[in-house]
Amino acid sequence: MEIYPRGGSVFPLESIQHTGMDLHDWLTGASLAGLLANPKLDVTETAVLSDIVELARQCATEVLRQKAEE
């Protein structure tokens, strides 16, 4: 499995130790929602859906890589 930047907490609060969703997870979900919003996309096959989820993860990873370079 590839090691990728997690990006820290989605909603960072200094007074609370957060162990829930990190920024990478949130960006993956947002990317997945965008990809699945395409009406031309057929997700009836599990293999296709698995590929789409992987693409969403790759999108999130790339966003965090570019953010780290700023």
Sequence and secondary structure as in RCSB ss.txt:
>XXXX:A:sequence
MEIYPRGGSVFPLESIQHTGMDLHDWLTGASLAGLLANPKLDVTETAVLSDIVELARQCATEVLRQKAEE
>XXXX:A:secstr
       SBSS  TTS   S BHHHHHHHHHHHHHHT TT    SHHHHHHHHHHHHHHHHHHHHHHHH 
